């Protein structure tokens, strides 16, 4: 079982948001250790609803369309995570992650990280 990555867009869809998505997916496809490249449909709201899009099988010619596509191809949001959602999340991570604060999202991320 390899690793998986998860991409989430948040905030307003800027002129480079799809180009950033393109770069992240293109780079992730280079690593045989990565089994799945997931995106949360419509930002944090989609993440909390576990609405994920699999991107690893998108052909390169389709990915390249992102470079000239306005908006956010995977959707974005300004959804706030509610207190009840924070309360059900652990405070400490049993999965080593390189940035602080992500451990609160582990109940949502665990199925992605371990699939």
C-alpha positions in Angstrom: 0.0 0.0 0.0 1.4 3.3 -1.1 0.8 6.9 0.0 -2.1 9.1 -1.0 -2.3 12.9 -1.3 -5.3 15.2 -0.9 -5.7 18.6 -2.5 -8.2 21.1 -1.2 -9.0 24.5 -2.7 -10.2 27.2 -0.3 -11.1 30.8 -0.8 -11.7 32.6 -4.0 -10.7 31.0 -7.3 -7.7 33.1 -8.4 -6.2 33.2 -11.8 -3.6 30.6 -10.8 -5.7 28.1 -8.8 -6.0 25.6 -11.7 -2.4 26.0 -12.6 -1.4 25.1 -9.1 -3.7 22.1 -9.2 -2.1 21.1 -12.5 1.4 21.4 -10.9 0.5 19.4 -7.8 -1.1 16.6 -9.8 1.6 16.5 -12.5 4.3 16.3 -9.8 2.5 13.7 -7.7 2.2 11.5 -10.8 6.0 11.2 -11.0 6.2 9.2 -7.7 5.4 5.5 -7.8 5.0 5.6 -4.0 1.8 7.6 -4.5 -1.2 5.4 -5.1 -4.0 8.0 -5.2 -4.3 11.7 -5.8 -7.5 12.9 -4.3 -9.2 16.3 -4.4 -12.0 17.5 -2.1 -14.9 18.5 -4.2 -15.8 22.1 -3.4 -13.2 22.8 -0.8 -13.5 22.2 2.9 -17.3 21.5 2.7 -16.6 18.6 0.3 -13.8 17.4 2.6 -16.1 17.3 5.6 -18.7 15.4 3.5 -16.0 13.1 2.2 -16.7 14.1 -1.4 -13.5 13.2 -3.1 -12.4 13.2 -6.7 -9.7 10.8 -7.9 -7.2 12.6 -10.1 -4.4 10.0 -10.7 -6.0 8.6 -13.8 -6.7 11.9 -15.5 -4.8 11.9 -18.8 -2.0 14.5 -19.2 -3.7 16.1 -22.1 -6.7 16.8 -20.0 -4.6 18.0 -17.1 -2.9 20.6 -19.4 -6.3 22.1 -20.1 -6.2 23.4 -16.5 -3.5 25.8 -17.4 -6.0 27.9 -19.4 -9.2 27.1 -17.5 -10.7 29.9 -15.3 -12.3 29.2 -11.9 -11.6 26.1 -9.9 -11.9 22.8 -11.7 -12.4 20.9 -8.4 -14.4 23.6 -6.8 -13.5 25.8 -3.8 -15.4 27.2 -0.8 -15.2 29.4 2.1 -16.9 26.9 4.3 -15.9 27.2 7.9 -15.4 24.0 10.0 -17.9 24.1 12.8 -17.2 23.6 16.5 -18.9 20.2 16.4 -16.6 19.0 13.7 -13.5 20.3 15.6 -14.8 18.5 18.7 -14.9 15.1 17.0 -11.3 15.5 15.7 -8.3 14.2 17.7 -5.9 16.8 19.2 -2.8 14.7 18.5 -1.9 12.9 15.3 -1.1 9.2 15.1 -0.1 9.8 11.5 3.0 11.9 11.1 2.2 15.0 9.1 4.7 17.8 8.2 2.5 20.8 9.2 0.8 21.8 12.4 -3.0 21.8 12.9 -3.8 19.1 10.4 -4.3 16.5 13.2 -7.8 18.0 13.8 -8.8 16.7 10.3 -7.7 13.1 10.8 -11.1 11.5 11.2 -11.9 12.8 7.7 -8.4 12.1 6.3 -7.8 8.6 7.7 -9.9 6.8 5.1 -8.0 8.7 2.4 -4.6 8.3 3.9 -5.0 4.6 4.6 -6.9 3.5 1.5 
